[in-house]
Amino acid sequence: MPTEILMPALSPTMEEGTLAKWLVKEGDTVASGDIIAEIETDKATMEFEAVDEGVIGKILIGEGSEGVKVNTPIAVLLEDGETADDIPMPPQPAPDAASAADTGKEAAPARRSDAPAAPPAPIAATGDRIFASPLARRIAASKGIDLASLKGSGPRGRIVKADVETALAGGPIAPQAEPEAPKSSPVPTPSADAGAVARMYQDREYAEIPLDGMRKTIAARLTEAKQQIPHFYLRRDIRLDALLKFRSELNAQLADRGIKLSVNDFIIKACANALQQVPDANAVWAGDRILRLKPSDVAVAVAIEGGLFTPVLRDSDKKSLSTLSAEMKDLATRARDRKLAPHEYQGGSFAISNLGMFGIDNFDAVINPPHGAILAVGAGVRKPVVGKDGDLTVATVMSVTLSVDHRVIDGALGAELLQAIVDNLENPLTMLA
């Protein structure tokens, strides 16, 4: 029986994607593990592997198709001996009143709008027949396993190779996966009618830019964040002279190894250490509870064309400055090429957004849920300050703003976390202890 290949969920939050490219064509033979397509999620382009072996009987979704929902059939796989004629035809819609009039036949009464729609018929038929991939059948036959005793974990309950191997190992049999209800697409609710806005500018020249998956997700998540997260903001000025001197000395010593530390590397380390010094603030909001993390997993915003990524540097408190620097450079490069895997930009409890490199003195960043806080970093600027002895002097000062989720971190705790970050940056030698 032909098997549907479904649009995969390539990340926990993926609800739809773009079928960027087919790497096979109708009539091609594929084996389990073969890469058959490239799928664009909201963040990256990822390769999609075949689960079963067989022949590509029909491609249902063409290249470049956007907004393809997860679990939507995108192709049909044929078993040995099957042809395209074995692929069931989709049910034909009943003729409407207009078409019936054209043919001189009486139109069927229209179905009530509140009547439930009939579910689409699955490819796999019901009854006594057991649906399994050819490879699963061969392994089961050679090992004397009764397929009727297994429940499949493949599409529509199909038994695949992994189910047979699990039975051979004596492990628990995988339960049949229940189809998930489709989720709503993460498209932000428009604040004004699109047609009305367009008419407002009908006498002005403009270019219309459609939203891609990344921009839709950014719009939806940040709208949700500002509407649902009770932000409050804590601001501090940080004197950078000691850090800049220490950084210059370190870079001189590391030059032979080709290592050059940035101020941002020190900021990452300072935040990672601060989360260990104030462990109650190393937390995320989980809907009906707070999760307090033990490691310091720090996310750093990276601007790319058309959006941004927040790759996560895991266990940042345990890594040296040079290791953090190399890892950050690698993540940033692959982020700009959209080559990050989902686990590299998901998670973390805390984020850093540094616009100081663009000359911004200070700003307020929006919390990236489920994080408990995000640090907005401005530029280091030479300005007059009052020294410890009361004399007026000049120092390099950097303004930072800590945006905090009040559900996770209260005001005093947020102030304690920010103080720890300030102390680490103004006394950089302590970060190496």
ZITA-V310890 format. One record per helix or strand of 2 or more residues. SS is the DSSP state (H for helix, E for strand). FROM is the first residue (numbers start at 0). TO is the last residue. Records with the same first field share a line. If there is no record, write none. Layout:
BEGIN
SS->FROM-TO  FROM-TO
END
This chain:
BEGIN
E->2-5  15-21  28-29  34-39  44-48  53-58  64-68  72-77  230-238  282-284  289-291  297-303  306-312  349-353  372-385  391-404
H->83-85  96-102  133-142  146-148  154-156  160-167  193-199  212-227  240-256  262-276  278-280  315-317  320-335  341-344  355-357  410-425  427-431
END
